[in-house]
Amino acid sequence: MIDPLLESLADPDPEQRRRAIFGVLSHRRHDLLTPLYDLALAEKDAGLAVLATQVVLSLRSAPADPRQDALIERALTDRNPDHLEESAWEYLEAAGTRRQRLHVLAMLS
């Protein structure tokens, strides 16, 4: 199965590429850093090139932490924010996925 974000990074439509770049950031897709970096270097639209570069830098500055991801997922599964240590909250703020953030916020309300 083809990854829709990866496919959209190569779409001829600049709006689709822009959405894909934001998708990579929103979903914290560290596995797409190389294609995103390649897009930043090859992109003719200066705004998209800068955006792609900013997303690469943002993802590199907050790498994935499987231990923290597991703690967050466990808290979400158990619907218990008390499972989150201070370090997990800090990780969620800096490197959590959009889905994780939304679900934690829903759990708190």
DOGU-928423 format. One line per 8 residues: number of its first residue (from 1); their letters; for each residue x, y, z of C-alpha. Coordinates in Angstrom, 1 decimal. Example, Ala and Ser with C-alpha at 12.3 -4.5 7.8 and 13.67 -1.06 7.14 Angstrom:
BEGIN
1) as) 12.3 -4.5 7.8 ~ 13.7 -1.1 7.1
//
This chain:
BEGIN
1) midplles) 0.0 0.0 0.0 ~ 1.3 3.4 -0.9 ~ 1.7 5.9 1.9 ~ -0.7 8.9 1.0 ~ 1.6 11.4 2.7 ~ 4.6 10.2 0.8 ~ 2.7 10.2 -2.4 ~ 1.4 13.7 -1.8
9) ladpdpeq) 4.9 15.1 -1.2 ~ 5.5 14.3 -4.8 ~ 2.2 15.6 -6.1 ~ 2.4 18.2 -8.9 ~ -0.2 20.4 -7.2 ~ 1.6 22.7 -4.7 ~ -1.4 22.8 -2.4 ~ -1.3 19.0 -2.1
17) rrraifgv) 2.4 19.2 -1.3 ~ 1.7 21.9 1.3 ~ -1.0 19.7 3.0 ~ 1.4 16.8 2.9 ~ 4.2 18.8 4.6 ~ 1.7 19.8 7.4 ~ 0.6 16.2 7.6 ~ 4.2 15.0 8.2
25) lshrrhdl) 4.5 17.6 11.0 ~ 1.1 16.9 12.5 ~ 1.6 13.1 12.5 ~ 5.3 13.4 13.6 ~ 6.3 11.2 10.7 ~ 10.0 10.9 11.4 ~ 10.2 8.1 8.8 ~ 9.5 10.8 6.1
33) ltplydla) 12.4 13.1 7.0 ~ 14.5 12.0 4.0 ~ 11.7 12.5 1.4 ~ 10.8 15.8 3.1 ~ 14.4 17.0 3.0 ~ 14.6 16.0 -0.7 ~ 11.5 18.0 -1.4 ~ 12.9 21.0 0.5
41) laekdagl) 16.0 20.9 -1.7 ~ 14.1 20.4 -5.0 ~ 11.1 22.6 -4.4 ~ 10.7 25.5 -6.8 ~ 8.1 27.3 -4.7 ~ 10.3 29.2 -2.1 ~ 7.5 29.2 0.5 ~ 7.1 25.4 0.3
49) avlatqvv) 10.8 24.9 0.4 ~ 11.1 27.0 3.6 ~ 8.0 25.2 5.1 ~ 9.5 21.8 4.4 ~ 12.9 22.9 5.8 ~ 11.2 24.2 9.0 ~ 9.3 20.9 9.4 ~ 12.5 18.9 9.0
57) lslrsapa) 14.2 21.0 11.6 ~ 11.3 20.8 14.0 ~ 11.1 17.0 13.7 ~ 14.9 16.6 14.1 ~ 14.8 18.8 17.2 ~ 12.2 16.6 18.9 ~ 12.9 13.0 18.0 ~ 10.5 10.2 18.7
65) dprqdali) 10.8 8.5 22.0 ~ 9.2 5.0 21.9 ~ 9.1 4.9 25.8 ~ 7.2 8.1 26.1 ~ 4.9 7.2 23.2 ~ 4.1 3.9 25.0 ~ 3.3 5.7 28.2 ~ 1.0 8.1 26.4
73) eraltdrn) -0.7 5.3 24.5 ~ -1.2 3.4 27.7 ~ -2.8 6.5 29.4 ~ -5.1 6.9 26.4 ~ -6.1 3.2 26.4 ~ -6.8 3.3 30.1 ~ -8.4 6.8 29.8 ~ -6.3 7.8 32.8
81) pdhleesa) -4.1 10.9 32.5 ~ -2.6 10.1 35.9 ~ -0.4 7.5 34.1 ~ 1.5 10.4 32.5 ~ 4.6 11.5 34.3 ~ 6.0 15.0 34.0 ~ 8.4 13.9 31.3 ~ 5.5 12.4 29.3
89) weyleaag) 3.7 15.7 29.5 ~ 6.8 17.5 28.3 ~ 7.3 15.0 25.5 ~ 3.6 15.3 24.5 ~ 4.0 19.1 24.3 ~ 7.2 19.0 22.2 ~ 7.0 15.8 20.2 ~ 3.5 14.3 20.6
97) trrqrlhv) 1.4 13.6 17.6 ~ -1.7 15.6 16.8 ~ -3.8 12.5 17.6 ~ -2.2 12.0 21.0 ~ -2.7 15.7 21.9 ~ -6.3 15.7 20.9 ~ -7.1 12.5 22.7 ~ -5.3 13.6 25.9
105) lamls) -7.2 16.9 25.8 ~ -10.5 15.0 25.3 ~ -9.6 12.8 28.3 ~ -9.1 15.9 30.5 ~ -12.4 17.6 29.6
//
